[in-house]
């Protein structure tokens, strides 16, 4: 709020022995008289004459300002929280106020106020209370329209003040504005990235095509070169010619290679000639050469010497002896069915599995896993929600401090109102698990809750089983403090959820009713008579919510302790002050 405003311009005692005319007042001031006992009179704003003052019972004279004032206020100490319960709106109100005529001047003096702004501020805070919970933080204009409708009509207070001309301006606070700006920036980047994706993809495709063309051209060039040099690179002379072509400035090097090649050939021919002559001599000395062989030996020797001297003498081709066709390997014969297999024989085992074998799953846990869902009525008043919130915090702390208990439990929390929203997805509670936060909302629908639970539980059961856990039948704690909006129409959805023929993952429902909850409905929600409980008629809602919170903590932790110790039986005792719902009918 802005600086204080004083609407009482002056406060003076009423003179008894006035001499001369009565003090006149300005047009915007109203004169109000008050007795010692608190009786107030305005006389249509006119001051009393001296004669009237002499015998008047009024002791104090007030001059009240009737002018209109314009002010602007920011509701900073009482921010409006948005639907998500985290972000808040910044609300600025421009308004006008004044004293509501002579009657208002009397009421204002009678109220004893000096500054009217606290009255206006309190009215606006009360009028706007909880309005932000109906709107998302992105919908500040929707909230602004709603608040302007709330304060569109003038309001006259019992203190004689009239409030009118209210104009509300709403925007997210600094923290929320930064959050929205980050979302907008992320959306802009996503949009820009999607737009850039098309040319980037085209560039990659074009570059890939160019590289493929270059690679194909290189392959073809290599193939052409291989074809061109196919006959050249197979002989020493061809290699020398190829070197001279590729190195035309190194003719001396090519000639040097040619000389070395000729010297090597000559040395090799001389050595072969000497070996042939020596062999001929030995064979002649030992009489191994017959007359019929002389011609053939002569031709071979002549060819050898001719090649050694650089001629083109050709040796007759040698005949390679042919081997007889070998018999392929005969595999060992399997013994008949009525005979034992031969020693050393290992039969082949054919797997009866068709298609790829299924890989083994993870090792099963030593203890079964319980899936527990807490459905909490968020249409309750703030005191009840605070008690239940403290209970959730205590349950979270207890499970975080006992990992051996938390290991066999999976906990999920849902808020129930006109719609059902998840406050905590099914998880193994630990120090890093966030604490679920309850948000006060309007309406109450059992049908929405049962429709939400059926696919949710089925999906969670499948996920936990895929992790290798043995899953027990899920448990749902159903806390309600009011009657459902749909009457009894929720029973079909309840049957679809809990009927094991329709739903393989059908849970047990433990129903707790208090406040305006109906005992018959609570008994109908519970899947067994011993699972439905109602608070005593004389117990107030906040106290019953406190008992439910303690019951949730103790029941869930105790069940987890039994599971961790190897005991899977589930038993339940009613909360303090509760009795069976069927006994309350």
N, C-alpha and C positions, 0 to 999 in steps of 0.2 A: 504494500500500500504506500501511497504518497504521504507527505507531511500532514499532521493533524489539521482539522478545520473546526473552528469554533463558530457555532451559529448563534450563541448568546453574546450580543455585542456589549451589553452592560448589565450590571446587577447592583441596584441601589436600594436603600431603605425608602419607604414612603414617608415624605415629610408631613408633620402634623400641623405646623404653624406656617404654611406656605404663604408668602406674600407675593403678590403679582400673578401674572398668568402662568399657567402650567407649561412646562418645557414641551416644545413641539417635537415631533419625531419625523424622520425622513420617510418617504413613501414606501421604501422597501422594508421598513421595520414594523414589527407588531409589538405593542406593549402588553405584557402579561403580568398580572398581579397574583401574589400568593400569600396565604395566611400562614401563621406560625404552625398550624396543624396540618398544612399541606394542601389546603383547598386552593384551587387555581381558577382564575377568571381572566378572560381576554377583552371583553367589551368591544368586540369587532376591531381590535387592534388600536383603539383610541385611548389616549391617556385620560385619567380622571381630572376633573376640575379641582381647584384648591378647596372648595367647600366640601366636595365629596371626600377628599383625602383626609380632612380634619376628623371626620367621624367614621372613617372606613375601618373595617376589620383587617384589611390587607396590610401586611407589614413590609413586603419586598416587591420592588418593581423590576421587571426583566424586559429588556429590549431584544427581540428575536429577529434574526435576519431571514427574510422570506425569499431572497434571491436564489436562482438556480446555479448550481456548481457543476462543472465538468471535471472529471477525474479519470485517471487510467491506473489500472492495477495489474500486477503480474502475480499469479498464484504460484509462487516459488516454493513456499513451505508446504504446500499441499498439492504436489504434482499429480496429474492424472496418469495412471499406469495403463499401458496398452494391453491388448488381449493376450500377448505372450507372457505377461507378468514380469518382464525384464526391462523393457524400454518405457520411456515416459514422454508425455507431451508437455510443451511449454505454452501456457494459456495466458493471454493478455486480454483484459476487459476494459473497454472504454464505456463510461456510464455517466449519467446525470442524476442529480438528486436535489431536493429542496424540501422546505417545510410545507406540509399539506394544509395551507390556509390557516385561518385563525384557530380552528379546532386542532390542527396539527401543532400550532405554536403552544397551545395549552398542554397537549400530550407530551411535547418535547420537554417543556419546563417541568412537568410532573415526573418525567422519567429520570431527571437529574443528570442527563447526559450533557457533555460538552462537545465531544467529538463524535460525529455520526458515522465515521468511516468504519470502526469495528463492527457496527451493526450490519453495514452493507457487505463487508468482507465475510462475516459469518454466514450471511444469507447466500452469497455466491458459492462459498465452499460447500455448504449443505446442498445447494441446488445441483452442483456439478459432481457431487460425490459418486464415485464408481462409474461415471459415464464413459471413461476411457476404456474400460474393459470390454466394451462392445465393439471396439474398432481396432484393426491392425495398425501398427506404427506407420505403415505406408499410407493409411487413409486419414491423414490429418484434416483434409477438407471435409470429409464426411463427419468427423467429430465436430468441426467448427460449425457446420450447418445444424447439427443436432443441438449444440449448446445455444446457438442463436434462437432456435425455436423455443428452448426452455425459458429463456429470459426475454422473450419478445414482448410480453405484456407488462405494463407498469405494476409495481407492487407498493402498497401502502403498509408501513409497519405500525405497530401499536405505539411506538415512540413518536408518532406524528411525522415520520419521514416518508417521502415518496421517491421511489427509485424507478427510473425510466430511461429510455434511449440507450439500452445496453447493446454494445457491438463487440462480439468476441472474435479474437484472432488466435488461431492455433497453428503451431508448428512443432516438429520434433525437437526435443532438447539437444544439447550439444553432442552428447554421447550417441543418441539415436540418429542424429543427423550425420555423424561420421559413419555410422553403420550403414545408413541408406546410401550415402555417397560411395561407400566401398562396393555395395551391391550394384549401383548404377555403373561404376567403373568396371566391375567384373562383367556386367552385361555388355558394356561397350567393347571391352576386349574380346569377348566371345563373338559379338557381331562382326567386329573388324577381322578377327581371326578366320571366321567363316568366309568373309569376303575375300581375304587374301589366300585362302586355301585353294581356290580355283586357279588363279595364275601361278601359284607355287607348284601345284600339281602339274599344270601344263608345262612349266619349265622343266620339271623333273622328267616328264614323258619325252619332251623334245630332246633333252640332253641324253636320255637313254637311247633314243632312236639314233642320234648322231654317233654315239659311242658304238652302237651296234653296226652302223654303216662303216665306221672307221675300222672296226675289228674285222668285218667281212672283207673290206678292201685289203687289209693287211694279210688276211688268210689267202686271198686270191693272188696277191703279189708274191707271197711265199711259194704258193703252188706253181705259178708261172716260172719263178726262178728255179725251183726244183726240176721242172720239166726241161728247162733250157740247159741245165747243167747235169742232166741225168747221165749223159754219155761222157761228159768231160771229167767229172770228179771220180770216176771209177779206175783210172790209170794214173801212173806217176806223170806221164807226159801231159795228160789232161790237167792235172793239178798245176803243173808249171805254166801251161798256157793260161789257165784261169788267173793265176797270180800276176802274169804279165798284163792281162787285160785290166784287172782291178788296180794294178800298180804300174801304169805306163811309164812313170818316171824312174822306175827301178829295173831297167833292162839288165844292168850288170848283175844284179841279184838273181834275176831269172836265169841268166847264162851260167852263173856259178852253181845254182841248184842243178841245172842240166849237166854240167861237168861232173859234179859229185855223183849224180845218178848213173852216168856212164861208167865211172870208175867202179862204182859198187856192182854194176852188172858184170863188168869184165872180171872183177875179182871172184864173183860168185861162179861165173862160167869156168874159170880156170880151176877152181876148187872142184867143181863137179866133173870136169874132164879128167883131172888127176885121179879122182875116186873111181871113175869108170875104167880107166886104163889099168889101175891096180887090180880091180875086180876081174877084169878080163885075163890079166896075167895069172892070177891065182887059179882061176877056173881052168885055164889052159894047162898049167902045171899039174893039176890034180886030175886031168883027163875028164873034166865035167862037161866039156864042150864037144858035141858031136859034129860031124860034117854037115849034117842037115841044118844045124843051127848057125853055121858061119854066116850065111847070107843075111839072116835076120839080125845077128849080132853086128854085122858090118853096117847095116842100115841104121841101127840104133846108135852105134858109135859115131857114124858120120853125122847124124843129126845132132848129136850132143856137141861135137866139135864145131859144127856149123853155127849153132846158136851161140856158142862161146865166143865165136869170132864175129858175131853180129849178123849172121846169115838168117835165112828163114826156114831152115830145115825143120821138119815136123816129125815128131815121134809118133809112131802108131799108138792109137789109144790102148790103154791097158784094159783088160777085161776084168770086170769086178765079179767075183764069185757070188752067185745067188744062193741065199739060205732057203732052206725048205720052210714052207709056211708053218708057223708055230700054232699050236692049238690054244685057243683062248682059255683063260682060267675058268675052271668049273667051280661055281660056289658050292659050299658044303650042302648036302641034301638034308632037309629037316626030317627028323624021325617021324614015323607014323604016329597017329594019335594014341595008339595003344602001346607004344614003346617009350621008354625013358629017353631023354635027350642024351646025346653023346657027351662024354666028358669034355669040359671046356666050352660047351655051347651055351650062349646066353640068349634067351628068346627076347624079341622086341616087344615092348609093352605099348599098346595103342591107347591113347587117352580117349575116353568116351565123350569128353566135352566137345560140343560143336561150337566153332567160332573161338574167338580169343578167350583165354581163361580170365576169370574175374580176379583182380588183385586182392590179396587179403586186406581186410579192414584194420583199423587201429585196435589195439588191445582194449578189451572191455575193462571198465572200472571195477574195483573191488566192491564198491557199494553202489546201489541203484541211485538214480538221480530223480529228484522231485521237482516238478514244475509248479510254481505257486504264483497266482495272480491276485492282486489286491484291487478290487473295484470300489472306489471311494466316491460317495455322493458329494459333488461340488456345488450343489444348489443350496447347501446349508448356510447358516449365517456365519459371520466372521469368527465368532468365539468357538464354534464347533470345528471349523476348518483349522483354526490355530491348534486346538487340542490334537486333531488327527495329524497335522503336520509335525508336531512334536513327537508323536508316536512313530511316524515314518523315519524321522531323524534318529530316534533311539534304536529302531530296528536296523537301520543302516549302520550305525556305530557298532551294535552288537555283532552283526555278521562280519564287519570289517575286522573286528578284534578277534574273531574266531575262524581262521581260515579252514580248519578241519571241518567246521560246520558249513561254511559257505561253499565248500568244494562240492557238496552233495546236493546243493539247492540251486535253482534258477528262479529269480524273482522278477516279476513284471508288475507295474502299477498303471492303472487306467483311471482317468477322471470321468465321472458320469454326470451329465446334465442333459440338456436338449440333444446334444451329441456326445459321443464317447471319444475321448482323445487319450493317446498314450502319453503318460508322464515319465515312464521308464520302460524301455524295451527289455525283453527277457534277457537277463545277464547274471553271471556269477558275481555277487557283490563283493567288492574289495575296497581297499583305500582309494583306488583310482576311479571307482564308479561314482558318477554324479548322484546327488541326492534328489529324488523327485520332488517337484514343487506343485502344490495344489493351487488352483486358480478358481476363485468364486465365479460361478456362472448361473444363468437362469435356466428354468425348465428342468424336466426330469423324465427320461424315457428309458424304460427297461428294455424295450424292443431293440433300440439302437445298440445297447450294450451287448445283448445276446448275439445280434447279427455281426457285431465286430469281433466277439470272442471266437466264434466258430472257425472262420478261416485263419485267424491269428494263432490259435492253439494248434491247429493242424499243421501249419507251417513250422511253428516252433518245435513241435514233437519230431518232425522230419529232420530238422537241422541238428537237434541234439542227438538223435539216433545215428545220424551220419558221422557224428564225432566219436562213435563207438560206445555211447553210454546206454545203460539199461534204464529206460524211462518208466517211472510209475505213472499211474493214472493222475492227471493234473488235478490240482486243488484251486478253487476260486473262492476267495473271501469277498462276500458281497455286502457292503455297508450302505444302508439307505436310511435317510431321515425324513422321507416324504412319500406321498402317493404318486404313482406314475401318471403322466399326462394322458396316456392312451387307455387308461382304465384297465381292463383285463385282456386287451388285444395282444399283450406281450406273450401270452402262454404258448401260442404256436411257435414263435421264435425260440422260446425256452425249450420246447420239446425237440426242435431240430438240433439244439445244442447238446442236450443231455441224453438223447436216445442213442444207445450204443449201436442199434441197427442202422441208423442213419449217419451217425458220426463215430468213426472208429476211435477218435481221440476225445470222446465225450468226457467232460470233467465232473468231479464232485463239486457241488455248490454249498458253501456254508454261509447262511444269510443271517445278518444282524440288523435288527430294526429298532429305531428309537425316534423320539420327536413325533412327527406327524405320520410316520410309517404305519401301514395297516398290517395287523397280525396275520390276516388271511393271505395277503400277498407275500409276506415274508415266509410263511409256511409253504406256499406254492413255489417259491424260488428255491428253497433248500431241496436237495435231491434225496434227503432222508429226514424223517421226523426229528431225529436227534441232532440234525445239523441246522435247525432254524431256531433263533433266539430273539426275544423281544425284551426291551427295557421295561422296568416297572412303571405303571401309569404315573406315579407321583414323581419320578426322576426327571429332572430337567435335562434338556438336550445337551448342553455343554458337559454336564457331569457324565451323561451316558457316552458321549464322544470320548471323554477321557478314559472311561472303562474300556471302550472298544480299542483305543490306541494301545493301552497296556496289554490287552488280550492278544492283539496282533503280534506285538513284540514277543511275548512269552510263548505263544502257541507256535509261531514259525521257528523260533530258535530251539524250543524243546523238540519239535519234530526233526529238525536237522541234527540235533545231538543224538537222537535215537537212530537215525539213518546212518550216521557216521560210526556208531557202535555196532552196526549190523542188524538192528531191529527195524523192520519196515512197517510194523503195525502203526496205524494212525488212530489216536483217540483224542477226544476234545471235551473240555469242560466249559460251561457258559461263563461269560464275563461277570464281574461283580455287579450285582443288582439286576441281572437278566434272568429270564426263565424261558422255558420252551415256548415257541410260538403257538403250538397246538394247545397248550394249556391256557393261553391268553384269548382263545377264540370264544 
